Amino acid sequence: MTHSNALKGVVSLLGQVKNMDKKSILVKARERLATTLILFELILSVIFALVGHLTGSKYVSGIGIGLIIAWVTSALAYFRVKHLKEEER
């Protein structure tokens, strides 16, 4: 692929993005952000819990357990709100 063909492809993609509804892009980004943050919180909680367990540090284990509790709470809230929005439609 030559540089001019690659540039034409990028310009074509940018034209498609301009034609898309900006509101739908923001809604999709917001949904992905929420999912990403929930998964990130889960990963961090597991890491802290494991590190705390392996090092024998009650403090770090406590952080991991607190993050697990926060993860469960945020995941339940996310899925509840998502379910309510689907019922409205």
N, CA, C and O atoms as CSV, one atom per row, in Angstrom:
chain,resi,resn,atom,element,x,y,z
A,1,MET,N,N,0.855,-1.174,0.000
A,1,MET,CA,C,0.000,0.000,0.000
A,1,MET,C,C,0.901,1.238,0.000
A,1,MET,O,O,1.798,1.359,0.834
A,2,THR,N,N,0.663,2.127,-0.913
A,2,THR,CA,C,1.472,3.334,-0.985
A,2,THR,C,C,0.959,4.353,0.009
A,2,THR,O,O,-0.129,4.217,0.569
A,3,HIS,N,N,1.771,5.377,0.214
A,3,HIS,CA,C,1.389,6.425,1.159
A,3,HIS,C,C,0.143,7.174,0.705
A,3,HIS,O,O,-0.694,7.554,1.524
A,4,SER,N,N,0.023,7.385,-0.617
A,4,SER,CA,C,-1.143,8.125,-1.100
A,4,SER,C,C,-2.425,7.306,-0.903
A,4,SER,O,O,-3.476,7.869,-0.594
A,5,ASN,N,N,-2.345,5.987,-1.080
A,5,ASN,CA,C,-3.521,5.145,-0.850
A,5,ASN,C,C,-3.894,5.135,0.629
A,5,ASN,O,O,-5.076,5.169,0.972
A,6,ALA,N,N,-2.892,5.087,1.507
A,6,ALA,CA,C,-3.159,5.108,2.940
A,6,ALA,C,C,-3.802,6.432,3.332
A,6,ALA,O,O,-4.739,6.461,4.131
A,7,LEU,N,N,-3.299,7.526,2.770
A,7,LEU,CA,C,-3.853,8.842,3.057
A,7,LEU,C,C,-5.296,8.946,2.563
A,7,LEU,O,O,-6.145,9.530,3.237
A,8,LYS,N,N,-5.569,8.385,1.397
A,8,LYS,CA,C,-6.935,8.389,0.886
A,8,LYS,C,C,-7.858,7.588,1.804
A,8,LYS,O,O,-9.008,7.966,2.023
A,9,GLY,N,N,-7.347,6.486,2.335
A,9,GLY,CA,C,-8.144,5.680,3.259
A,9,GLY,C,C,-8.466,6.427,4.535
A,9,GLY,O,O,-9.586,6.351,5.040
A,10,VAL,N,N,-7.474,7.160,5.068
A,10,VAL,CA,C,-7.692,7.940,6.286
A,10,VAL,C,C,-8.698,9.049,6.032
A,10,VAL,O,O,-9.584,9.284,6.854
A,11,VAL,N,N,-8.572,9.733,4.903
A,11,VAL,CA,C,-9.505,10.805,4.561
A,11,VAL,C,C,-10.909,10.227,4.392
A,11,VAL,O,O,-11.889,10.846,4.806
A,12,SER,N,N,-11.007,9.056,3.792
A,12,SER,CA,C,-12.304,8.406,3.629
A,12,SER,C,C,-12.927,8.083,4.987
A,12,SER,O,O,-14.122,8.295,5.193
A,13,LEU,N,N,-12.116,7.571,5.908
A,13,LEU,CA,C,-12.627,7.266,7.247
A,13,LEU,C,C,-13.068,8.525,7.972
A,13,LEU,O,O,-14.089,8.523,8.658
A,14,LEU,N,N,-12.306,9.598,7.824
A,14,LEU,CA,C,-12.680,10.852,8.470
A,14,LEU,C,C,-13.992,11.380,7.905
A,14,LEU,O,O,-14.798,11.949,8.642
A,15,GLY,N,N,-14.210,11.201,6.623
A,15,GLY,CA,C,-15.471,11.614,6.017
A,15,GLY,C,C,-16.637,10.826,6.570
A,15,GLY,O,O,-17.720,11.374,6.771
A,16,GLN,N,N,-16.425,9.530,6.819
A,16,GLN,CA,C,-17.482,8.708,7.388
A,16,GLN,C,C,-17.795,9.136,8.816
A,16,GLN,O,O,-18.956,9.135,9.226
A,17,VAL,N,N,-16.767,9.502,9.572
A,17,VAL,CA,C,-16.984,9.940,10.956
A,17,VAL,C,C,-17.777,11.243,10.968
A,17,VAL,O,O,-18.645,11.428,11.822
A,18,LYS,N,N,-17.492,12.144,10.039
A,18,LYS,CA,C,-18.234,13.405,9.983
A,18,LYS,C,C,-19.699,13.157,9.678
A,18,LYS,O,O,-20.568,13.884,10.160
A,19,ASN,N,N,-19.979,12.132,8.877
A,19,ASN,CA,C,-21.357,11.840,8.507
A,19,ASN,C,C,-22.131,11.157,9.633
A,19,ASN,O,O,-23.360,11.207,9.660
A,20,MET,N,N,-21.420,10.525,10.557
A,20,MET,CA,C,-22.098,9.839,11.657
A,20,MET,C,C,-22.692,10.859,12.621
A,20,MET,O,O,-22.215,11.989,12.729
A,21,ASP,N,N,-23.706,10.448,13.293
A,21,ASP,CA,C,-24.343,11.303,14.282
A,21,ASP,C,C,-23.417,11.444,15.485
A,21,ASP,O,O,-23.012,10.447,16.083
A,22,LYS,N,N,-23.083,12.685,15.838
A,22,LYS,CA,C,-22.158,12.915,16.946
A,22,LYS,C,C,-22.731,12.412,18.258
A,22,LYS,O,O,-21.987,11.957,19.127
A,23,LYS,N,N,-24.029,12.487,18.408
A,23,LYS,CA,C,-24.655,12.040,19.643
A,23,LYS,C,C,-24.467,10.537,19.830
A,23,LYS,O,O,-24.194,10.082,20.941
A,24,SER,N,N,-24.611,9.767,18.759
A,24,SER,CA,C,-24.442,8.319,18.876
A,24,SER,C,C,-22.996,7.962,19.198
A,24,SER,O,O,-22.746,6.980,19.897
A,25,ILE,N,N,-22.051,8.736,18.705
A,25,ILE,CA,C,-20.646,8.498,19.016
A,25,ILE,C,C,-20.402,8.722,20.502
A,25,ILE,O,O,-19.702,7.937,21.143
A,26,LEU,N,N,-20.973,9.785,21.052
A,26,LEU,CA,C,-20.794,10.062,22.476
A,26,LEU,C,C,-21.456,9.000,23.346
A,26,LEU,O,O,-20.916,8.630,24.388
A,27,VAL,N,N,-22.614,8.512,22.931
A,27,VAL,CA,C,-23.304,7.471,23.698
A,27,VAL,C,C,-22.471,6.196,23.706
A,27,VAL,O,O,-22.312,5.570,24.754
A,28,LYS,N,N,-21.944,5.809,22.565
A,28,LYS,CA,C,-21.111,4.608,22.483
A,28,LYS,C,C,-19.840,4.769,23.319
A,28,LYS,O,O,-19.427,3.839,24.011
A,29,ALA,N,N,-19.228,5.940,23.253
A,29,ALA,CA,C,-18.013,6.179,24.031
A,29,ALA,C,C,-18.309,6.127,25.523
A,29,ALA,O,O,-17.515,5.586,26.293
A,30,ARG,N,N,-19.435,6.681,25.938
A,30,ARG,CA,C,-19.800,6.667,27.352
A,30,ARG,C,C,-20.032,5.239,27.834
A,30,ARG,O,O,-19.633,4.880,28.942
A,31,GLU,N,N,-20.679,4.423,26.996
A,31,GLU,CA,C,-20.937,3.032,27.373
A,31,GLU,C,C,-19.625,2.253,27.470
A,31,GLU,O,O,-19.435,1.467,28.399
A,32,ARG,N,N,-18.739,2.465,26.531
A,32,ARG,CA,C,-17.440,1.779,26.573
A,32,ARG,C,C,-16.623,2.235,27.764
A,32,ARG,O,O,-15.922,1.434,28.383
A,33,LEU,N,N,-16.705,3.510,28.089
A,33,LEU,CA,C,-15.959,4.037,29.228
A,33,LEU,C,C,-16.427,3.390,30.516
A,33,LEU,O,O,-15.611,3.000,31.351
A,34,ALA,N,N,-17.728,3.275,30.683
A,34,ALA,CA,C,-18.262,2.665,31.901
A,34,ALA,C,C,-17.811,1.213,32.014
A,34,ALA,O,O,-17.379,0.779,33.081
A,35,THR,N,N,-17.909,0.469,30.929
A,35,THR,CA,C,-17.480,-0.926,30.936
A,35,THR,C,C,-15.988,-1.040,31.201
A,35,THR,O,O,-15.553,-1.899,31.968
A,36,THR,N,N,-15.211,-0.184,30.573
A,36,THR,CA,C,-13.762,-0.202,30.753
A,36,THR,C,C,-13.385,0.101,32.194
A,36,THR,O,O,-12.514,-0.562,32.758
A,37,LEU,N,N,-14.024,1.086,32.791
A,37,LEU,CA,C,-13.709,1.431,34.177
A,37,LEU,C,C,-14.092,0.318,35.143
A,37,LEU,O,O,-13.378,0.069,36.114
A,38,ILE,N,N,-15.203,-0.346,34.888
A,38,ILE,CA,C,-15.613,-1.460,35.749
A,38,ILE,C,C,-14.609,-2.605,35.642
A,38,ILE,O,O,-14.236,-3.191,36.659
A,39,LEU,N,N,-14.171,-2.930,34.438
A,39,LEU,CA,C,-13.178,-3.993,34.269
A,39,LEU,C,C,-11.838,-3.602,34.886
A,39,LEU,O,O,-11.166,-4.440,35.487
A,40,PHE,N,N,-11.447,-2.349,34.744
A,40,PHE,CA,C,-10.195,-1.864,35.329
A,40,PHE,C,C,-10.242,-1.966,36.845
A,40,PHE,O,O,-9.250,-2.331,37.477
A,41,GLU,N,N,-11.388,-1.647,37.429
A,41,GLU,CA,C,-11.545,-1.742,38.876
A,41,GLU,C,C,-11.439,-3.197,39.339
A,41,GLU,O,O,-10.860,-3.477,40.389
A,42,LEU,N,N,-11.993,-4.109,38.563
A,42,LEU,CA,C,-11.888,-5.533,38.895
A,42,LEU,C,C,-10.438,-5.997,38.848
A,42,LEU,O,O,-9.973,-6.692,39.752
A,43,ILE,N,N,-9.734,-5.614,37.804
A,43,ILE,CA,C,-8.327,-6.011,37.664
A,43,ILE,C,C,-7.486,-5.457,38.809
A,43,ILE,O,O,-6.668,-6.170,39.390
A,44,LEU,N,N,-7.693,-4.184,39.128
A,44,LEU,CA,C,-6.943,-3.593,40.241
A,44,LEU,C,C,-7.248,-4.279,41.564
A,44,LEU,O,O,-6.345,-4.496,42.371
A,45,SER,N,N,-8.512,-4.621,41.794
A,45,SER,CA,C,-8.884,-5.262,43.051
A,45,SER,C,C,-8.225,-6.632,43.178
A,45,SER,O,O,-7.755,-7.000,44.254
A,46,VAL,N,N,-8.190,-7.383,42.082
A,46,VAL,CA,C,-7.550,-8.697,42.115
A,46,VAL,C,C,-6.055,-8.556,42.349
A,46,VAL,O,O,-5.472,-9.316,43.122
A,47,ILE,N,N,-5.436,-7.597,41.693
A,47,ILE,CA,C,-3.994,-7.385,41.872
A,47,ILE,C,C,-3.685,-7.019,43.321
A,47,ILE,O,O,-2.786,-7.603,43.927
A,48,PHE,N,N,-4.418,-6.062,43.881
A,48,PHE,CA,C,-4.162,-5.664,45.267
A,48,PHE,C,C,-4.419,-6.812,46.239
A,48,PHE,O,O,-3.652,-7.009,47.182
A,49,ALA,N,N,-5.493,-7.572,46.015
A,49,ALA,CA,C,-5.799,-8.687,46.912
A,49,ALA,C,C,-4.703,-9.750,46.846
A,49,ALA,O,O,-4.298,-10.283,47.879
A,50,LEU,N,N,-4.221,-10.061,45.646
A,50,LEU,CA,C,-3.157,-11.059,45.502
A,50,LEU,C,C,-1.839,-10.580,46.104
A,50,LEU,O,O,-1.167,-11.327,46.815
A,51,VAL,N,N,-1.480,-9.348,45.819
A,51,VAL,CA,C,-0.229,-8.802,46.361
A,51,VAL,C,C,-0.298,-8.751,47.886
A,51,VAL,O,O,0.675,-9.080,48.565
A,52,GLY,N,N,-1.422,-8.347,48.412
A,52,GLY,CA,C,-1.593,-8.308,49.857
A,52,GLY,C,C,-1.491,-9.683,50.477
A,52,GLY,O,O,-0.895,-9.853,51.541
A,53,HIS,N,N,-2.077,-10.670,49.806
A,53,HIS,CA,C,-2.019,-12.041,50.317
A,53,HIS,C,C,-0.600,-12.600,50.244
A,53,HIS,O,O,-0.121,-13.227,51.189
A,54,LEU,N,N,0.069,-12.365,49.111
A,54,LEU,CA,C,1.418,-12.904,48.926
A,54,LEU,C,C,2.438,-12.249,49.851
A,54,LEU,O,O,3.367,-12.909,50.315
A,55,THR,N,N,2.273,-10.961,50.120
A,55,THR,CA,C,3.223,-10.270,50.992
A,55,THR,C,C,2.823,-10.330,52.462
A,55,THR,O,O,3.612,-9.976,53.338
A,56,GLY,N,N,1.618,-10.771,52.727
A,56,GLY,CA,C,1.141,-10.841,54.103
A,56,GLY,C,C,0.767,-9.486,54.679
A,56,GLY,O,O,0.673,-9.328,55.896
A,57,SER,N,N,0.555,-8.512,53.811
A,57,SER,CA,C,0.211,-7.167,54.254
A,57,SER,C,C,-1.302,-7.033,54.383
A,57,SER,O,O,-2.034,-7.131,53.398
A,58,LYS,N,N,-1.753,-6.810,55.605
A,58,LYS,CA,C,-3.186,-6.636,55.821
A,58,LYS,C,C,-3.678,-5.337,55.194
A,58,LYS,O,O,-4.821,-5.256,54.743
A,59,TYR,N,N,-2.830,-4.333,55.166
A,59,TYR,CA,C,-3.206,-3.046,54.593
A,59,TYR,C,C,-3.512,-3.193,53.098
A,59,TYR,O,O,-4.555,-2.739,52.627
A,60,VAL,N,N,-2.605,-3.826,52.362
A,60,VAL,CA,C,-2.799,-3.981,50.916
A,60,VAL,C,C,-3.963,-4.933,50.645
A,60,VAL,O,O,-4.721,-4.717,49.700
A,61,SER,N,N,-4.117,-5.967,51.447
A,61,SER,CA,C,-5.268,-6.862,51.303
A,61,SER,C,C,-6.571,-6.104,51.531
A,61,SER,O,O,-7.560,-6.329,50.834
A,62,GLY,N,N,-6.564,-5.210,52.505
A,62,GLY,CA,C,-7.743,-4.396,52.782
A,62,GLY,C,C,-8.108,-3.499,51.620
A,62,GLY,O,O,-9.285,-3.301,51.321
A,63,ILE,N,N,-7.090,-2.953,50.962
A,63,ILE,CA,C,-7.344,-2.137,49.769
A,63,ILE,C,C,-7.984,-2.999,48.680
A,63,ILE,O,O,-8.938,-2.582,48.024
A,64,GLY,N,N,-7.448,-4.204,48.500
A,64,GLY,CA,C,-8.009,-5.120,47.504
A,64,GLY,C,C,-9.440,-5.490,47.806
A,64,GLY,O,O,-10.280,-5.518,46.907
A,65,ILE,N,N,-9.729,-5.775,49.068
A,65,ILE,CA,C,-11.100,-6.133,49.449
A,65,ILE,C,C,-12.035,-4.942,49.273
A,65,ILE,O,O,-13.168,-5.102,48.818
A,66,GLY,N,N,-11.570,-3.758,49.626
A,66,GLY,CA,C,-12.379,-2.556,49.417
A,66,GLY,C,C,-12.668,-2.320,47.947
A,66,GLY,O,O,-13.774,-1.920,47.586
A,67,LEU,N,N,-11.678,-2.566,47.093
A,67,LEU,CA,C,-11.888,-2.413,45.649
A,67,LEU,C,C,-12.844,-3.475,45.109
A,67,LEU,O,O,-13.615,-3.204,44.189
A,68,ILE,N,N,-12.798,-4.676,45.673
A,68,ILE,CA,C,-13.741,-5.721,45.249
A,68,ILE,C,C,-15.162,-5.296,45.599
A,68,ILE,O,O,-16.077,-5.451,44.791
A,69,ILE,N,N,-15.346,-4.761,46.801
A,69,ILE,CA,C,-16.671,-4.287,47.207
A,69,ILE,C,C,-17.136,-3.160,46.285
A,69,ILE,O,O,-18.293,-3.133,45.866
A,70,ALA,N,N,-16.238,-2.237,45.972
A,70,ALA,CA,C,-16.577,-1.129,45.071
A,70,ALA,C,C,-16.899,-1.653,43.674
A,70,ALA,O,O,-17.804,-1.145,43.012
A,71,TRP,N,N,-16.160,-2.668,43.225
A,71,TRP,CA,C,-16.410,-3.239,41.908
A,71,TRP,C,C,-17.794,-3.871,41.844
A,71,TRP,O,O,-18.533,-3.650,40.885
A,72,VAL,N,N,-18.147,-4.653,42.854
A,72,VAL,CA,C,-19.454,-5.300,42.865
A,72,VAL,C,C,-20.564,-4.234,42.854
A,72,VAL,O,O,-21.551,-4.357,42.129
A,73,THR,N,N,-20.382,-3.205,43.663
A,73,THR,CA,C,-21.386,-2.141,43.737
A,73,THR,C,C,-21.544,-1.431,42.392
A,73,THR,O,O,-22.664,-1.210,41.931
A,74,SER,N,N,-20.436,-1.080,41.774
A,74,SER,CA,C,-20.520,-0.359,40.496
A,74,SER,C,C,-21.055,-1.260,39.387
A,74,SER,O,O,-21.796,-0.791,38.523
A,75,ALA,N,N,-20.696,-2.536,39.393
A,75,ALA,CA,C,-21.203,-3.448,38.363
A,75,ALA,C,C,-22.712,-3.639,38.516
A,75,ALA,O,O,-23.441,-3.639,37.524
A,76,LEU,N,N,-23.180,-3.802,39.753
A,76,LEU,CA,C,-24.619,-3.938,39.974
A,76,LEU,C,C,-25.370,-2.682,39.535
A,76,LEU,O,O,-26.416,-2.771,38.891
A,77,ALA,N,N,-24.837,-1.522,39.883
A,77,ALA,CA,C,-25.483,-0.267,39.490
A,77,ALA,C,C,-25.489,-0.110,37.969
A,77,ALA,O,O,-26.495,0.307,37.394
A,78,TYR,N,N,-24.386,-0.437,37.322
A,78,TYR,CA,C,-24.297,-0.317,35.871
A,78,TYR,C,C,-25.326,-1.205,35.184
A,78,TYR,O,O,-26.049,-0.755,34.295
A,79,PHE,N,N,-25.390,-2.467,35.599
A,79,PHE,CA,C,-26.322,-3.379,34.945
A,79,PHE,C,C,-27.768,-3.054,35.277
A,79,PHE,O,O,-28.650,-3.282,34.448
A,80,ARG,N,N,-28.034,-2.531,36.461
A,80,ARG,CA,C,-29.393,-2.137,36.834
A,80,ARG,C,C,-29.862,-0.955,35.974
A,80,ARG,O,O,-30.981,-0.955,35.460
A,81,VAL,N,N,-29.002,0.035,35.829
A,81,VAL,CA,C,-29.349,1.203,35.003
A,81,VAL,C,C,-29.510,0.781,33.546
A,81,VAL,O,O,-30.423,1.242,32.861
A,82,LYS,N,N,-28.634,-0.085,33.078
A,82,LYS,CA,C,-28.732,-0.558,31.696
A,82,LYS,C,C,-30.043,-1.309,31.488
A,82,LYS,O,O,-30.689,-1.152,30.452
A,83,HIS,N,N,-30.437,-2.117,32.457
A,83,HIS,CA,C,-31.693,-2.868,32.371
A,83,HIS,C,C,-32.893,-1.915,32.370
A,83,HIS,O,O,-33.844,-2.112,31.613
A,84,LEU,N,N,-32.845,-0.892,33.213
A,84,LEU,CA,C,-33.945,0.076,33.258
A,84,LEU,C,C,-34.072,0.846,31.951
A,84,LEU,O,O,-35.184,1.114,31.496
A,85,LYS,N,N,-32.938,1.208,31.339
A,85,LYS,CA,C,-32.981,1.911,30.064
A,85,LYS,C,C,-33.570,1.041,28.959
A,85,LYS,O,O,-34.287,1.533,28.087
A,86,GLU,N,N,-33.262,-0.267,29.002
A,86,GLU,CA,C,-33.808,-1.172,27.996
A,86,GLU,C,C,-35.309,-1.337,28.170
A,86,GLU,O,O,-36.030,-1.502,27.185
A,87,GLU,N,N,-35.798,-1.294,29.427
A,87,GLU,CA,C,-37.233,-1.402,29.668
A,87,GLU,C,C,-37.981,-0.178,29.161
A,87,GLU,O,O,-39.131,-0.291,28.738
A,88,GLU,N,N,-37.347,0.989,29.197
A,88,GLU,CA,C,-37.984,2.217,28.719
A,88,GLU,C,C,-38.221,2.166,27.212
A,88,GLU,O,O,-39.169,2.774,26.715
A,89,ARG,N,N,-37.401,1.475,26.511
A,89,ARG,CA,C,-37.508,1.435,25.040
A,89,ARG,C,C,-38.610,0.576,24.650
A,89,ARG,O,O,-38.870,0.407,23.459
